[in-house]
Amino acid sequence: MAKGFQRARGRAGEAVGEINISPLIDIVFILLIFFIVTTVFVEETGVEIEKPRAAAQEDLDRESILIGVTAEGGVYYGGREIGVGGVRAVVARMLKADKVPVVIQADRRTPTEKTVAVLDEAKLAGAERVFVSTVGDGG
């Protein structure tokens, strides 16, 4: 008889087949753990931003510091509001590990002076590459 397949006797004496699915469940859990561990987690700003359009755009590394600026002027990092004054501390802390680009995701209705203030704070923290995220024209 094949391993994992057992025969049992039913009420009338006929043979009833059973399949042991324990090994299958083990494999599914191992695959689940593998995919969870190897998944790259993308860090988001934590706020909904409507980006302006741009004719020219450049794709950046997945490894970047994302700072969101809402239409009301709120500055967010990692889902919490840090304000313009908190940008320098956050960027300086993140740059200690690696020289990654800073991406500012500013809403299209954000006052330009607020976006420039965030950009200045990121530069003062030591960021060499600071970008403003936009929506490309697809061409």
C-alpha positions, 0 to 999 in steps of 0.5 A: 500500500502507498504511504499516506493512504490507508484503507478502513472498513465501512459499515457494510465491510467495503473498503473506504480510502482515506488520504493523509493531508498532513504533509500537504499542510506542512508544505503549504505552511513552509511556503507561506513562511518562505514568501513572508520572509522574502517579501520586500516591504515597501515603506509608504508615507501613510497619507493619500497624495494626489501627485502633479503630472510631469513630462519627464520622470525618473524611476528611483530605487525601492530603497528611499526615504518617502516624505509625504506633504498633504494639500493642507500642509501636513508633513508625514513620514511612516504614517505619522505627522512629523512637521517640517521641523521633523524632516531634518531629524528623520532624514539624518537618522535614515542617512546614517545607515545608507546614502539613499535618495529622499523622495518628497510626495507632495500633493498637487494642491500643496503650497510650493513654499511648503514643498520647498521648505521640506526639500531644504530640510532634507538637504540640510540633513545631508541628503545628496539626492532629493526628488519630488515625486510626480505622475508621468505622462506615460510616454 
